[in-house]
Amino acid sequence: MLLNRYNPRCMKHYFLPAILLLVLAGAATVGWLVYDVQVYMVQPLNLPARTIFTVQKGMTLSDISMELAQRGWLEKPYYLMFDGRRRKLATSIKAGEYELIPGMSPHAVLDLFVSGRVVQYSLTIPEGWNFRQILQVVSNHPILRKTLHASSQEQLMKVLGLEEPFLEGLFLPDTFHFPSGTTDVEFLHRSYRSMKSVLEEEWSKRDLGLPYENEYEALVMASIIEKETATEEERGRIGGVFVRRLDQNMKLQTDPTVIYAMGDTYDGNLRQRDLTIDSPFNTYLYRGLPPTPIASPGRASIRAALHPEPGESLYFVAMGDGRHYFSATLEEHNLAVDKYQKISNAGDTLPVQE
């Protein structure tokens, strides 16, 4: 009887083809899986409408994939996990709110989460607003996170960490965009930094010989110009009037400063008796600039304060249509007041005393 002997060469002859078949089958399976993932990842999600999806801090790719699946938007969550890890994106996802749009593919959604292009909200500070108005809209914005609890100006200055002695006029009017989670302090700091940047830039290009000792005085003048006119082409002319008045040691006699001094008592009408209010903001009583800005001026008014239009006019009066009549002499100005006061009750139609 012949005994079967173990023959390594014979066994190798049988095992090698089997192993090779297994390897090929595995490679084919992986290849098919990769192909199927690639095909699926470019197909549209089941999004019924635009929606906001929030990636919370600490969420993993697996967490995100399963939540998308639970909402019925993603049929194959494991494909999203596989693709994210294959492309080495799983650890690059950024927290925040993202807008998902019908037609977006899982591939596009994953790239969006990695990009950090979160939903942006907006808040507009109009030109000519004072700080109280700005603070009110910031406090009422539904998205900004409220952290300001200070009540006095000194406390607010400390909380905001500002260098200037007063808050008024330090915040640039503009439309600012920000993500969810932004605090009121962060928003105000951004507006403040924007104002400092604009003011520094414009100050560096100012005309020579201006009657300002520093940027802050230019900001005060810009705030007055901002409140005097909303007409673009008049800003430089009004700036010229006020600069010439300062140069000639004349009182500015500008109504917006008196209105600012009146505060809540102003009822929309400026009367002759109001011009006697004893306040450092009353430019009918005191020469020079008021101690602080009276509002937040835009870049155009800052530019007008630093590039006043040359000329001889020292007076102006509102004509009732948004424009002003400019005069070089008091006699001409008073004639213009008599004429235009009949059709306009604007504050600066009151007779100028100088």
Secondary structure, DSSP 8 states (H G I E B T S, - for coil): -------HHHHHHHHHHHHHHHHHHHHHHHHHHHHHHHHHHTS-----S-EEEEE-TT--HHHHHHHHHHTTS-S-HHHHHHHHHHTT-TT----EEEEE-TT--HHHHHHHHHHT---EEEEE--TT--HHHHHHHHHH-SSSB------SHHHHHHHHT--SS--TT-S--SEEEEETT-BHHHHHHHHHHHHHHHHHHHHHT--TT-S-SSHHHHHHHHHHHHHH---GGGHHHHHHHHHHHHHTT-----HHHHHHHHGGG--S---GGGGG---TT-TTTS-S--SS-SS---HHHHHHHHS---SS--EEEE-SSS-EEEESSHHHHHHHHHHHTTT---GGGS----
